[in-house]
């Protein structure tokens, strides 16, 4: 008598194989910081961080400095990173696509005399 594989066993093995890569955890606190400085001459800045934690800090400077911490745990997919400053809007993207675990945070230093909003709404600055 020939023994056939059990379909339930096969599906369970497939599910474990799919989930196993996701067991790594991303932690932005362990990530190496990346920095980008943007020339800025405006009087108002709107920061769009798309749900990523972002500290907004007044500083004695004339430009805008962004520090990004980004970490990926197990990854089956790709990371999507960008930062741009155009027409008074600082757009910060940091995320993953597919079956990926990632975490990001930002620190944005702005000139003290600049009015800063977060997603178009008034916000408090730290520091």
DSSP file (Angstrom, degrees, kcal/mol; ACC not computed):
  #  RESIDUE AA STRUCTURE BP1 BP2  ACC     N-H-->O    O-->H-N    N-H-->O    O-->H-N    TCO  KAPPA ALPHA  PHI   PSI    X-CA   Y-CA   Z-CA
    1    1 A X              0   0    0      0, 0.0     2,-0.3     0, 0.0     0, 0.0   0.000 360.0 360.0 360.0 126.5    0.0    0.0    0.0
    2    2 A X        -     0   0    0      1,-0.0     2,-0.5     0, 0.0     0, 0.0  -0.625 360.0-134.8 -84.0 136.5    1.4    3.3   -1.1
    3    3 A X        -     0   0    0     -2,-0.3     2,-0.3     0, 0.0    -1,-0.0  -0.788  17.2-153.7 -94.7 129.2    1.4    6.1    1.4
    4    4 A X        -     0   0    0     -2,-0.5     2,-0.1     1,-0.1     3,-0.0  -0.759  24.8-103.7-100.5 146.5    0.2    9.5    0.2
    5    5 A X        -     0   0    0     -2,-0.3     2,-0.5     1,-0.1    -1,-0.1  -0.411  36.7-114.7 -65.9 143.0    1.2   12.9    1.7
    6    6 A X     >  -     0   0    0      1,-0.1     4,-1.9    -2,-0.1     3,-0.2  -0.678  15.3-145.1 -79.1 124.6   -1.4   14.5    3.9
    7    7 A X  H  > S+     0   0    0     -2,-0.5     4,-2.4     1,-0.2     5,-0.2   0.846  99.6  56.0 -61.0 -33.2   -2.6   17.8    2.3
    8    8 A X  H  > S+     0   0    0      2,-0.2     4,-2.3     1,-0.2    -1,-0.2   0.900 106.5  49.7 -66.2 -39.4   -3.0   19.3    5.8
    9    9 A X  H  > S+     0   0    0     -3,-0.2     4,-2.4     2,-0.2    -1,-0.2   0.909 110.8  50.1 -64.1 -41.7    0.6   18.6    6.6
   10   10 A X  H  X S+     0   0    0     -4,-1.9     4,-2.3     2,-0.2    -2,-0.2   0.925 111.3  48.1 -62.4 -45.3    1.7   20.1    3.4
   11   11 A X  H  X S+     0   0    0     -4,-2.4     4,-2.4     2,-0.2    -2,-0.2   0.885 111.2  51.0 -64.4 -38.9   -0.3   23.3    4.0
   12   12 A X  H  X S+     0   0    0     -4,-2.3     4,-2.4     2,-0.2    -1,-0.2   0.924 110.6  48.4 -63.8 -44.6    1.0   23.6    7.5
   13   13 A X  H  X S+     0   0    0     -4,-2.4     4,-2.2     1,-0.2    -2,-0.2   0.893 111.4  50.7 -62.5 -39.8    4.6   23.3    6.3
   14   14 A X  H  X S+     0   0    0     -4,-2.3     4,-1.8     2,-0.2    -2,-0.2   0.908 109.9  49.7 -64.3 -42.8    3.9   25.9    3.7
   15   15 A X  H  X S+     0   0    0     -4,-2.4     4,-2.1     2,-0.2     5,-0.2   0.910 111.1  49.0 -63.5 -42.9    2.4   28.3    6.2
   16   16 A X  H  X S+     0   0    0     -4,-2.4     4,-2.5     1,-0.2    -1,-0.2   0.910 110.2  51.4 -63.3 -41.9    5.4   27.8    8.6
   17   17 A X  H  X S+     0   0    0     -4,-2.2     4,-0.6     1,-0.2    -1,-0.2   0.843 111.5  48.0 -64.2 -33.4    7.8   28.5    5.7
   18   18 A X  H  < S+     0   0    0     -4,-1.8    -1,-0.2     1,-0.2    -2,-0.2   0.860 117.5  40.0 -75.2 -35.5    6.0   31.7    4.8
   19   19 A X  H >< S+     0   0    0     -4,-2.1     3,-1.9     1,-0.2     4,-0.2   0.784  96.6  78.7 -85.9 -29.1    5.9   33.0    8.3
   20   20 A X  H >< S+     0   0    0     -4,-2.5     3,-1.7     1,-0.3     4,-0.2   0.849  88.5  55.7 -52.4 -42.9    9.4   32.0    9.4
   21   21 A X  G >< S+     0   0    0     -4,-0.6     3,-0.7     1,-0.3    -1,-0.3   0.732 100.2  63.0 -64.4 -17.7   11.2   34.9    7.6
   22   22 A X  G <  S+     0   0    0     -3,-1.9    -1,-0.3     1,-0.2    -2,-0.2   0.420  75.6  90.4 -86.3   2.6    9.0   37.3    9.5
   23   23 A X  G <   +     0   0    0     -3,-1.7     2,-0.2    -4,-0.2    -1,-0.2   0.679  64.7  92.4 -76.4 -15.7   10.3   36.3   12.9
   24   24 A X  S <  S-     0   0    0     -3,-0.7    50,-0.5    -4,-0.2     2,-0.5  -0.584  71.2-142.5 -75.7 140.0   13.1   39.0   12.8
   25   25 A X        -     0   0    0     -2,-0.2     2,-0.2    48,-0.2    47,-0.1  -0.890   4.0-135.1-110.3 133.0   12.1   42.2   14.4
   26   26 A X        -     0   0    0     -2,-0.5     2,-0.3    45,-0.1    76,-0.1  -0.570  21.1-176.4 -79.8 147.4   13.1   45.7   13.1
   27   27 A X    >   -     0   0    0     -2,-0.2     3,-1.7    76,-0.2     4,-0.4  -0.839  17.9-164.5-148.9 105.1   14.3   48.2   15.7
   28   28 A X  G >  S+     0   0    0     -2,-0.3     3,-1.0     1,-0.3    77,-0.1   0.745  88.5  70.2 -64.5 -21.6   15.1   51.8   14.6
   29   29 A X  G 3  S+     0   0    0      1,-0.2    -1,-0.3    40,-0.1    41,-0.0   0.760 101.2  46.4 -65.4 -23.0   16.9   52.3   17.9
   30   30 A X  G <  S+     0   0    0     -3,-1.7    -1,-0.2     2,-0.1    -2,-0.2   0.504  93.3 106.8 -93.7  -6.2   19.6   49.9   16.6
   31   31 A X  S <  S-     0   0    0     -3,-1.0     2,-0.3    -4,-0.4    40,-0.1  -0.382  75.8-113.0 -78.0 150.9   19.9   51.5   13.2
   32   32 A X        -     0   0    0     38,-0.3    38,-0.5    -2,-0.1     2,-0.1  -0.658  40.2-113.1 -76.4 133.9   22.8   53.6   12.0
   33   33 A X  E     -A   69   0A   0     -2,-0.3     2,-0.4    36,-0.1    36,-0.2  -0.427  26.5-159.9 -72.0 144.2   21.7   57.3   11.5
   34   34 A X  E     -A   68   0A   0     34,-2.4    34,-3.0    -2,-0.1     2,-0.4  -0.958  10.3-155.3-118.3 142.0   21.6   58.7    8.0
   35   35 A X  E     +A   67   0A   0     -2,-0.4     2,-0.3    32,-0.2    32,-0.2  -0.922  15.3 178.3-124.3 146.2   21.6   62.5    7.5
   36   36 A X  E     -A   66   0A   0     30,-2.3    30,-3.2    -2,-0.4     2,-0.4  -0.990  12.2-156.4-142.1 134.8   20.5   64.8    4.7
   37   37 A X  E     -A   65   0A   0     -2,-0.3     2,-0.4    28,-0.2    28,-0.2  -0.937   7.6-163.0-114.8 136.0   20.6   68.6    4.7
   38   38 A X  E     -A   64   0A   0     26,-3.1    26,-2.7    -2,-0.4     2,-0.1  -0.959  21.9-122.3-119.2 132.3   18.3   70.8    2.6
   39   39 A X        -     0   0    0     -2,-0.4     2,-0.3    24,-0.2    24,-0.1  -0.485  37.6-177.6 -64.8 141.1   18.8   74.4    1.7
   40   40 A X        +     0   0    0     22,-0.5    71,-0.0    -2,-0.1    -2,-0.0  -0.960  28.1 163.8-150.6 127.2   15.8   76.4    2.9
   41   41 A X        +     0   0    0     -2,-0.3    -1,-0.1    22,-0.0    22,-0.1   0.329  49.6 106.4-121.2   3.7   14.9   80.1    2.6
   42   42 A X        -     0   0    0      1,-0.1     3,-0.1     2,-0.1    -2,-0.0  -0.104  64.8-136.7 -79.7 178.8   11.2   80.0    3.4
   43   43 A X  S    S+     0   0    0      1,-0.2    72,-2.9    71,-0.1     2,-0.4   0.464  86.5  46.4-112.4  -8.3    9.3   81.1    6.5
   44   44 A X  E     -b  115   0A   0     70,-0.2     2,-0.4     2,-0.0    72,-0.2  -0.998  60.7-171.4-138.8 141.3    7.0   78.1    6.7
   45   45 A X  E     -b  116   0A   0     70,-2.9    72,-2.6    -2,-0.4     2,-0.5  -0.996   8.6-158.9-135.4 128.3    7.6   74.3    6.5
   46   46 A X  E     -bc 117  89A   0     42,-2.7    44,-2.7    -2,-0.4     2,-0.5  -0.938  13.8-154.6-106.2 124.1    5.1   71.5    6.4
   47   47 A X  E     -bc 118  90A   0     70,-2.9    72,-2.0    -2,-0.5     2,-0.6  -0.875   9.4-171.8-103.8 123.8    6.5   68.1    7.4
   48   48 A X  E     + c   0  91A   0     42,-3.0    44,-3.2    -2,-0.5    70,-0.0  -0.951  15.1 163.4-115.2 110.6    4.8   65.0    6.1
   49   49 A X    >   -     0   0    0     -2,-0.6     3,-1.8    42,-0.2    45,-0.2   0.384  43.2-131.1-110.6   1.2    6.2   61.8    7.8
   50   50 A X  T 3  S-     0   0    0      1,-0.3    44,-0.1    43,-0.1     3,-0.1   0.866  74.6 -44.6  53.8  44.1    3.5   59.4    6.8
   51   51 A X  T 3  S+     0   0    0      1,-0.3     2,-0.3     3,-0.0    -1,-0.3   0.363 104.0 130.6  86.4  -5.9    3.0   58.0   10.3
   52   52 A X  S <  S-     0   0    0     -3,-1.8    -1,-0.3    40,-0.2    53,-0.1  -0.633  70.6 -99.9 -80.4 138.8    6.6   57.6   11.1
   53   53 A X  E     -d  105   0A   0     51,-0.6    53,-2.5    -2,-0.3     2,-0.4  -0.357  49.5-178.1 -57.7 131.0    7.7   59.0   14.5
   54   54 A X  E     -d  106   0A   0     51,-0.2     2,-0.5    -2,-0.1    53,-0.2  -0.967  20.8-153.0-142.0 119.7    9.3   62.4   13.9
   55   55 A X  E     -d  107   0A   0     51,-2.4    53,-3.2    -2,-0.4     2,-0.6  -0.797  11.8-155.0 -89.2 131.0   10.9   64.8   16.3
   56   56 A X  E     -d  108   0A   0     -2,-0.5    70,-3.1    68,-0.3     2,-0.4  -0.945  16.5-173.8-109.7 119.5   10.8   68.4   15.2
   57   57 A X  E     -de 109 126A   0     51,-3.3    53,-2.7    -2,-0.6     2,-0.3  -0.949  22.6-135.5-122.7 124.9   13.5   70.5   16.8
   58   58 A X  E     +d  110   0A   0     68,-1.0     2,-0.3    -2,-0.4    53,-0.2  -0.616  37.4 175.9 -73.3 138.0   14.1   74.3   16.6
   59   59 A X  E     -d  111   0A   0     51,-2.8     2,-1.8    -2,-0.3    53,-1.2  -0.962  43.8-105.1-143.8 157.7   17.9   74.9   16.0
   60   60 A X  S    S+     0   0    0     -2,-0.3     2,-0.3    51,-0.2    51,-0.1  -0.614  82.1 104.6 -82.9  81.0   20.3   77.7   15.3
   61   61 A X        -     0   0    0     -2,-1.8    51,-0.2    49,-0.1    -2,-0.1  -0.952  66.3-139.4-152.5 166.2   20.7   77.0   11.6
   62   62 A X  S    S+     0   0    0     -2,-0.3   -22,-0.5    49,-0.1     2,-0.2   0.491  85.6  53.7-109.3  -8.2   19.7   78.3    8.3
   63   63 A X  S    S-     0   0    0    -24,-0.1     2,-0.5    47,-0.1   -24,-0.2  -0.541  87.3-104.4-113.9-177.4   19.0   75.0    6.5
   64   64 A X  E     -A   38   0A   0    -26,-2.7   -26,-3.1    -2,-0.2     2,-0.5  -0.958  30.6-162.9-113.0 125.7   16.9   72.0    7.4
   65   65 A X  E     -AF  37 109A   0     44,-2.0    44,-3.0    -2,-0.5     2,-0.5  -0.934   3.3-167.4-112.9 128.6   18.7   68.9    8.7
   66   66 A X  E     -AF  36 108A   0    -30,-3.2   -30,-2.3    -2,-0.5     2,-0.5  -0.952   4.0-167.8-116.3 130.9   17.0   65.5    8.7
   67   67 A X  E     -AF  35 107A   0     40,-2.8    40,-2.1    -2,-0.5     2,-0.4  -0.975  10.3-166.5-114.6 131.6   18.3   62.4   10.5
   68   68 A X  E     -AF  34 106A   0    -34,-3.0   -34,-2.4    -2,-0.5     2,-0.5  -0.962  12.4-166.9-122.0 133.5   16.7   59.1    9.7
   69   69 A X  E     +AF  33 105A   0     36,-2.6    36,-1.9    -2,-0.4     2,-0.4  -0.987  19.7 172.5-113.9 122.9   17.0   55.8   11.5
   70   70 A X  E     + F   0 104A   0    -38,-0.5     2,-0.4    -2,-0.5   -38,-0.3  -0.997   5.9 175.1-137.6 131.2   15.7   52.9    9.5
   71   71 A X  E     - F   0 103A   0     32,-2.5    32,-2.4    -2,-0.4     2,-0.4  -0.994  13.1-159.3-137.3 142.5   15.9   49.2   10.2
   72   72 A X  E     - F   0 102A   0     -2,-0.4    30,-0.3    30,-0.2     3,-0.1  -0.972   3.7-167.7-118.2 137.4   14.6   46.1    8.6
   73   73 A X  E    S-     0   0A   0     28,-2.9   -48,-0.2    -2,-0.4    -1,-0.1   0.329  70.1 -11.8 -86.1-134.1   14.1   42.8   10.3
   74   74 A X  E    S-     0   0A   0    -50,-0.5    27,-1.7   -52,-0.1     2,-0.4  -0.431  79.9-160.1 -63.3 141.3   13.4   39.8    8.2
   75   75 A X  E     + F   0 100A   0     25,-0.2     2,-0.3    -3,-0.1    25,-0.2  -0.967  35.4 161.7-139.1 122.9   12.6   41.0    4.7
   76   76 A X  E    S+ F   0  99A   0     23,-2.0    23,-2.2    -2,-0.4     2,-0.3  -0.771  76.7  31.5-128.5  84.6   10.8   39.4    1.8
   77   77 A X  E    S- F   0  98A   0     -2,-0.3     2,-0.3    21,-0.2    21,-0.2  -0.960  93.8 -73.0 160.1-155.1   10.1   42.6   -0.2
   78   78 A X  E     - F   0  97A   0     19,-0.8    19,-2.7    -2,-0.3     2,-0.3  -0.960  31.5-117.5-138.0 156.3   11.8   45.9   -0.7
   79   79 A X  E     - F   0  96A   0     -2,-0.3     2,-0.5    17,-0.2    17,-0.3  -0.680  17.7-151.6 -91.9 148.7   12.3   49.1    1.3
   80   80 A X  E     + F   0  95A   0     15,-3.5    15,-1.7    -2,-0.3     2,-0.4  -0.929  25.5 166.4-122.4 103.5   10.9   52.4    0.1
   81   81 A X  E     + F   0  94A   0     -2,-0.5     2,-0.3    13,-0.2    13,-0.2  -0.964   4.8 141.7-123.6 133.3   13.0   55.3    1.3
   82   82 A X  E     - F   0  93A   0     11,-2.1    11,-3.0    -2,-0.4     2,-0.3  -0.962  21.1-171.4-161.5 153.7   12.9   58.9    0.2
   83   83 A X  E     + F   0  92A   0     -2,-0.3     2,-0.3     9,-0.2     9,-0.2  -0.932  17.1 166.4-148.0 125.7   13.2   62.4    1.5
   84   84 A X  E     - F   0  91A   0      7,-1.9     7,-2.8    -2,-0.3     2,-0.4  -0.965  24.5-155.6-138.1 152.2   12.5   65.6   -0.4
   85   85 A X  E     + F   0  90A   0     -2,-0.3     2,-0.4     5,-0.2     5,-0.2  -0.940  31.2 153.4-129.8 109.5   12.0   69.3    0.3
   86   86 A X  E >   - F   0  89A   0      3,-2.1     3,-1.9    -2,-0.4    -2,-0.1  -0.999  63.9  -9.0-140.1 134.0   10.0   71.1   -2.4
   87   87 A X  T 3  S-     0   0    0     -2,-0.4    -1,-0.1     1,-0.3     3,-0.1   0.844 129.1 -49.8  51.5  42.0    7.8   74.2   -2.2
   88   88 A X  T 3  S+     0   0    0      1,-0.2   -42,-2.7   -43,-0.1     2,-0.5   0.574 114.3 113.8  78.3   9.3    7.9   74.3    1.6
   89   89 A X  E <   -cF  46  86A   0     -3,-1.9    -3,-2.1   -44,-0.2     2,-0.7  -0.963  50.8-158.6-119.3 121.6    7.0   70.7    2.1
   90   90 A X  E     -cF  47  85A   0    -44,-2.7   -42,-3.0    -2,-0.5     2,-0.6  -0.878  14.8-164.3 -95.0 113.9    9.4   68.2    3.6
   91   91 A X  E     -cF  48  84A   0     -7,-2.8    -7,-1.9    -2,-0.7     2,-0.6  -0.896   5.9-173.0-108.5 114.8    8.2   64.7    2.5
   92   92 A X  E     + F   0  83A   0    -44,-3.2     2,-0.4    -2,-0.6    -9,-0.2  -0.928   3.9 179.8-114.3 114.5    9.7   61.8    4.5
   93   93 A X  E     + F   0  82A   0    -11,-3.0   -11,-2.1    -2,-0.6     2,-0.3  -0.945  11.6 155.8-114.4 134.0    9.0   58.3    3.3
   94   94 A X  E     + F   0  81A   0     -2,-0.4     2,-0.3   -13,-0.2   -13,-0.2  -0.782  28.0 105.4-155.7 110.3   10.4   55.2    5.1
   95   95 A X  E     - F   0  80A   0    -15,-1.7   -15,-3.5    -2,-0.3     2,-0.3  -0.938  51.0-109.9-166.5-174.5    8.6   51.9    4.8
   96   96 A X  E     - F   0  79A   0     -2,-0.3     2,-0.3   -17,-0.3   -17,-0.2  -0.907  14.5-149.5-131.5 156.8    8.6   48.4    3.2
   97   97 A X  E     + F   0  78A   0    -19,-2.7   -19,-0.8    -2,-0.3   -21,-0.1  -0.857  63.8  15.1-120.2 162.1    6.6   46.5    0.7
   98   98 A X  E    S- F   0  77A   0     -2,-0.3     2,-1.5   -21,-0.2   -21,-0.2  -0.410 123.8 -21.4  76.7-154.4    5.8   42.8    0.5
   99   99 A X  E    S+ F   0  76A   0    -23,-2.2   -23,-2.0    -2,-0.1     2,-0.3  -0.652  98.0 131.6 -91.1  79.7    6.4   40.6    3.5
  100  100 A X  E     - F   0  75A   0     -2,-1.5     2,-0.5   -25,-0.2   -25,-0.2  -0.957  49.3-145.5-134.8 150.5    8.9   42.8    5.3
  101  101 A X  E     +     0   0A   0    -27,-1.7   -28,-2.9    -2,-0.3     2,-0.3  -0.971  34.5 156.5-114.8 118.4    9.3   44.1    8.8
  102  102 A X  E     - F   0  72A   0     -2,-0.5     2,-0.3   -30,-0.3   -30,-0.2  -0.970  22.0-166.8-142.5 158.9   10.7   47.6    9.1
  103  103 A X  E     + F   0  71A   0    -32,-2.4   -32,-2.5    -2,-0.3     2,-0.3  -0.996  10.1 178.4-146.3 140.6   10.8   50.5   11.5
  104  104 A X  E     - F   0  70A   0     -2,-0.3   -51,-0.6   -34,-0.2     2,-0.3  -0.961   8.3-178.2-140.1 156.2   11.9   54.1   11.0
  105  105 A X  E     -dF  53  69A   0    -36,-1.9   -36,-2.6    -2,-0.3     2,-0.3  -0.974  12.2-152.7-149.4 157.2   12.1   57.4   12.9
  106  106 A X  E     -dF  54  68A   0    -53,-2.5   -51,-2.4    -2,-0.3     2,-0.4  -0.908  10.5-159.3-130.4 154.9   13.2   60.9   12.0
  107  107 A X  E     -dF  55  67A   0    -40,-2.1   -40,-2.8    -2,-0.3     2,-0.5  -0.991  15.4-167.3-130.3 125.8   14.6   64.0   13.7
  108  108 A X  E     -dF  56  66A   0    -53,-3.2   -51,-3.3    -2,-0.4     2,-0.5  -0.963   4.8-161.8-119.7 119.4   14.2   67.2   11.8
  109  109 A X  E     -dF  57  65A   0    -44,-3.0   -44,-2.0    -2,-0.5     2,-0.3  -0.883  16.9-178.5-100.2 125.9   16.1   70.3   12.8
  110  110 A X  E     -d   58   0A   0    -53,-2.7   -51,-2.8    -2,-0.5   -46,-0.1  -0.886  36.0 -90.1-124.0 152.6   14.6   73.6   11.5
  111  111 A X  E >   -d   59   0A   0     -2,-0.3     3,-1.8   -53,-0.2   -51,-0.2  -0.328  39.1-121.4 -58.4 142.8   15.6   77.2   11.8
  112  112 A X  T 3  S+     0   0    0    -53,-1.2    -1,-0.1     1,-0.3   -52,-0.1   0.794 108.7  56.7 -58.9 -30.9   14.1   78.9   14.9
  113  113 A X  T 3  S+     0   0    0      2,-0.1     2,-0.4   -69,-0.0    -1,-0.3   0.373  85.6 102.6 -86.0   6.6   12.3   81.5   12.8
  114  114 A X  S <  S-     0   0    0     -3,-1.8     2,-0.5   -70,-0.0   -70,-0.2  -0.761  70.4-132.2 -94.9 132.8   10.4   79.0   10.6
  115  115 A X  E     -b   44   0A   0    -72,-2.9   -70,-2.9    -2,-0.4     2,-0.4  -0.729  29.9-158.5 -79.7 123.5    6.7   78.2   11.3
  116  116 A X  E     -b   45   0A   0     -2,-0.5     7,-0.8   -72,-0.2     2,-0.3  -0.891  14.8-179.2-113.4 133.9    6.4   74.4   11.2
  117  117 A X  E     -bG  46 122A   0    -72,-2.6   -70,-2.9    -2,-0.4     2,-0.5  -0.899  21.2-138.7-122.1 157.3    3.3   72.3   10.6
  118  118 A X  E >  S-bG  47 121A   0      3,-3.1     3,-1.8    -2,-0.3   -70,-0.2  -0.969  88.0 -18.3-117.4 115.5    2.9   68.6   10.6
  119  119 A X  T 3  S-     0   0    0    -72,-2.0    -1,-0.2    -2,-0.5   -71,-0.1   0.873 129.5 -53.4  53.8  39.3    0.6   67.3    7.8
  120  120 A X  T 3  S+     0   0    0      1,-0.2     2,-0.3   -73,-0.1    -1,-0.3   0.436 118.6 107.7  80.9  -0.5   -0.8   70.9    7.5
  121  121 A X  E <  S-G  118   0A   0     -3,-1.8    -3,-3.1     1,-0.1    -1,-0.2  -0.852  78.6 -97.8-111.9 146.3   -1.7   71.2   11.2
  122  122 A X  E     -G  117   0A   0     -2,-0.3     2,-0.3    -5,-0.2    -5,-0.2  -0.249  48.2-176.8 -56.2 147.3    0.0   73.2   13.9
  123  123 A X        -     0   0    0     -7,-0.8     2,-0.3     0, 0.0    -7,-0.2  -0.969  26.4-109.7-145.8 158.5    2.5   71.2   16.0
  124  124 A X        -     0   0    0     -2,-0.3     2,-0.3    -7,-0.0   -68,-0.3  -0.698  27.3-140.1 -89.3 142.9    4.8   71.7   18.9
  125  125 A X        -     0   0    0     -2,-0.3     2,-0.3   -70,-0.1   -68,-0.2  -0.779  15.1-130.8 -98.0 147.6    8.5   71.7   18.5
  126  126 A X  B      e   57   0A   0    -70,-3.1   -68,-1.0    -2,-0.3   -71,-0.0  -0.683 360.0 360.0 -93.7 151.0   10.8   70.0   21.0
  127  127 A X              0   0    0     -2,-0.3    -1,-0.2   -70,-0.2   -70,-0.1   0.456 360.0 360.0  92.8 360.0   13.8   71.6   22.5
